[in-house]
Amino acid sequence: MEESRQGKPQVIETDAVVIGGGLSGTAAAIHLARAGFRVVCIEQRKEISRIVGESLDWSAPELFANLGFPMKELVDTEVATWKRHITVAQNDGSSKEFLPGAWLAERPWNVEVRTLHLDRDRTDACLRKTARKLGVTTLHERVADFAVLDEHDSRARRILGLRTAQGTFVRASWFVDASGSDASLLAKRFELKSVAFGPRKVAIWAHLPTPEWVEGTTLYMVPSQGEYMEWVWEIPVRPGLSSVGYIAPGSSVKFQRAAGMGTQDILVRQCGHFARLKEIVERGSEVETATTTFLCRTYEGVCGTNWLIVGEAASQSDPITGNGVTAALRHAEEATALIRRYRHRGTIPSFARSLYNYRVSTVGLYFNSLIEKFFYQPTLRDRLGFFGTARIYTVPAWLMNLVYTRMRPRESVIRTVAITSILNVIRFSTWLAFQFGLLLPSRCQSPRDRKSSPSKEPVYAM
């Protein structure tokens, strides 16, 4: 993206402003620029690296293809690798492989049963290069405030422009907030309500050499009886290199740090619970870690008269769902479709806003609710056994992403109502099961869950 001249404060006139140069923001900028909009992207960071979100669910590749990046091209250029399954492992040596049924690739379904692992640094660099070619201008400044019309009327408030901390004023007709979960600029500016699931969590990860190649994501679980779950991922991002990361509640990481451990020590210690990860860590000469904190939450009212919130600024999904990249790209595609549709009108009608708000909220709550109740909380996990809950979760989670993609609800009110109704029914059923589980005595894992030999589960995988 072209960088604007840095110097004295200036006024910039443009068609659309995208706040945030991450995945969702860059995708939104590309969609708008291809539709003929003059786009300014405001991203205060001059370099974005060490990004999580490397394991895609089975809906994301089509969204990349819509941006001009088909699966084969991403693999051929070593931006991505194939992901054919998910392996779930525990520290007792037991593991199971979850993969889509082969029949899905046949008629009439014709589902692509492969998906991708991403090298996020390379992926985002490719997207930014595309945005630059399309004429998107990047302003490396920090947003300080917005000029808002009808400030106190949530149904009519309209953004006229924004001012950066460096004094630049940017005036535009349309605004897309892709500022990320930590900033969520418009959500905080308009004091939007949100629904959160689980505690604030911490992710610690590193890229480590892995000569043994696996075309699948491996999730290593530490489901202690009666305790909130912690886990480690292994994602092969390119030949010979894997992303290895640890997820835990902030309280757990705080306790480990209080014991004198740094982030590198914590990651090495957690990997030591699993033979393969221990070998990978010991093989690496130096473990250079990155870390971030996040809260799984979804905002309400993320679409206004001439503004929309997308990506993690709108809904932060838990990394274990593999839905983060899909949500980012899907939000960008649907939000920019609304802008294109109502470009000459200059305002998104209230009914169209309500539908967008409802889709974003319903999907975000669906994935976070299911993963929180099935996995993180011990209520169902301890009663059904870990692999039992994994089988139950993967079917509706992966299937509903597939159904959403096929139905394309943004194009139809009836489809929006249909897909969101199904999601809400499944979420309500999960809530009932969770409440019922509270009444039942807990049990240890079944012998089936304690088997040490890997086995395959030909079910829908997420």
QUIPELIN-V71269 format. One record per residue. RES is the residue in three letters. D_FIRST is the distance of its C-alpha to the first C-alpha in whole Angstrom. Layout:
RES&D_FIRST  RES&D_FIRST
This chain:
MET&0  GLU&4  GLU&6  SER&9  ARG&13  GLN&15  GLY&18  LYS&21  PRO&20  GLN&19  VAL&19  ILE&16  GLU&17  THR&15  ASP&16  ALA&15  VAL&13  VAL&12  ILE&14  GLY&13  GLY&10  GLY&13  LEU&14  SER&15  GLY&12  THR&10  ALA&12  ALA&13  ALA&10  ILE&10  HIS&14  LEU&14  ALA&11  ARG&14  ALA&17  GLY&16  PHE&14  ARG&12  VAL&10  VAL&9  CYS&8  ILE&11  GLU&11  GLN&13  ARG&13  LYS&11  GLU&13  ILE&14  SER&17  ARG&20  ILE&19  VAL&22  GLY&23  GLU&23  SER&26  LEU&26  ASP&28  TRP&29  SER&27  ALA&24  PRO&24  GLU&24  LEU&21  PHE&19  ALA&20  ASN&20  LEU&16  GLY&17  PHE&18  PRO&22  MET&24  LYS&25  GLU&22  LEU&21  VAL&24  ASP&24  THR&21  GLU&22  VAL&20  ALA&22  THR&26  TRP&29  LYS&30  ARG&34  HIS&36  ILE&36  THR&39  VAL&40  ALA&42  GLN&44  ASN&46  ASP&49  GLY&48  SER&48  SER&45  LYS&44  GLU&41  PHE&40  LEU&39  PRO&38  GLY&42  ALA&42  TRP&43  LEU&40  ALA&38  GLU&41  ARG&42  PRO&42  TRP&39  ASN&37  VAL&35  GLU&33  VAL&34  ARG&32  THR&28  LEU&26  HIS&25  LEU&22  ASP&20  ARG&18  ASP&16  ARG&16  THR&15  ASP&12  ALA&11  CYS&11  LEU&10  ARG&6  LYS&7  THR&8  ALA&6  ARG&3  LYS&7  LEU&8  GLY&7  VAL&5  THR&5  THR&5  LEU&9  HIS&11  GLU&14  ARG&17  VAL&18  ALA&22  ASP&23  PHE&23  ALA&25  VAL&27  LEU&30  ASP&33  GLU&32  HIS&35  ASP&35  SER&33  ARG&34  ALA&33  ARG&30  ARG&27  ILE&24  LEU&24  GLY&21  LEU&20  ARG&20  THR&19  ALA&21  GLN&20  GLY&21  THR&18  PHE&19  VAL&17  ARG&19  ALA&18  SER&20  TRP&19  PHE&18  VAL&17  ASP&18  ALA&16  SER&17  GLY&19  SER&23  ASP&24  ALA&22  SER&23  LEU&22  LEU&23  ALA&26  LYS&27  ARG&27  PHE&29  GLU&31  LEU&31  LYS&34  SER&33  VAL&35  ALA&35  PHE&36  GLY&37  PRO&37  ARG&34  LYS&33  VAL&32  ALA&30  ILE&30  TRP&29  ALA&28  HIS&27  LEU&31  PRO&32  THR&34  PRO&36  GLU&37  TRP&35  VAL&35  GLU&33  GLY&33  THR&33  THR&35  LEU&36  TYR&39  MET&41  VAL&43  PRO&45  SER&47  GLN&50  GLY&50  GLU&47  TYR&43  MET&41  GLU&39  TRP&37  VAL&35  TRP&33  GLU&32  ILE&29  PRO&29  VAL&25  ARG&26  PRO&29  GLY&31  LEU&29  SER&29  SER&28  VAL&31  GLY&31  TYR&33  ILE&33  ALA&36  PRO&37  GLY&36  SER&40  SER&41  VAL&38  LYS&39  PHE&43  GLN&42  ARG&40  ALA&43  ALA&45  GLY&43  MET&41  GLY&37  THR&34  GLN&35  ASP&38  ILE&38  LEU&36  VAL&38  ARG&41  GLN&40  CYS&39  GLY&43  HIS&44  PHE&43  ALA&44  ARG&41  LEU&39  LYS&41  GLU&41  ILE&38  VAL&37  GLU&40  ARG&39  GLY&36  SER&36  GLU&34  VAL&33  GLU&29  THR&29  ALA&26  THR&27  THR&26  THR&28  PHE&28  LEU&30  CYS&31  ARG&31  THR&30  TYR&29  GLU&31  GLY&30  VAL&26  CYS&26  GLY&27  THR&27  ASN&24  TRP&22  LEU&22  ILE&21  VAL&20  GLY&20  GLU&22  ALA&22  ALA&24  SER&26  GLN&26  SER&28  ASP&30  PRO&29  ILE&32  THR&31  GLY&28  ASN&27  GLY&24  VAL&21  THR&23  ALA&23  ALA&20  LEU&19  ARG&22  HIS&21  ALA&18  GLU&19  GLU&22  ALA&21  THR&18  ALA&22  LEU&23  ILE&21  ARG&21  ARG&25  TYR&26  ARG&23  HIS&26  ARG&28  GLY&26  THR&27  ILE&27  PRO&31  SER&33  PHE&34  ALA&31  ARG&30  SER&33  LEU&32  TYR&28  ASN&30  TYR&32  ARG&31  VAL&28  SER&31  THR&33  VAL&31  GLY&30  LEU&34  TYR&35  PHE&33  ASN&34  SER&37  LEU&38  ILE&37  GLU&39  LYS&42  PHE&42  PHE&41  TYR&40  GLN&44  PRO&47  THR&49  LEU&48  ARG&47  ASP&50  ARG&52  LEU&51  GLY&50  PHE&46  PHE&46  GLY&48  THR&45  ALA&42  ARG&44  ILE&44  TYR&41  THR&39  VAL&40  PRO&39  ALA&36  TRP&35  LEU&37  MET&35  ASN&32  LEU&33  VAL&35  TYR&32  THR&30  ARG&32  MET&33  ARG&30  PRO&31  ARG&29  GLU&30  SER&34  VAL&36  ILE&39  ARG&36  THR&35  VAL&38  ALA&39  ILE&37  THR&36  SER&40  ILE&40  LEU&38  ASN&40  VAL&43  ILE&42  ARG&41  PHE&44  SER&46  THR&45  TRP&46  LEU&49  ALA&49  PHE&48  GLN&51  PHE&53  GLY&52  LEU&53  LEU&57  LEU&57  PRO&58  SER&55  ARG&56  CYS&55  GLN&53  SER&55  PRO&56  ARG&54  ASP&51  ARG&52  LYS&53  SER&51  SER&50  PRO&47  SER&47  LYS&45  GLU&45  PRO&44  VAL&42  TYR&39  ALA&37  MET&34
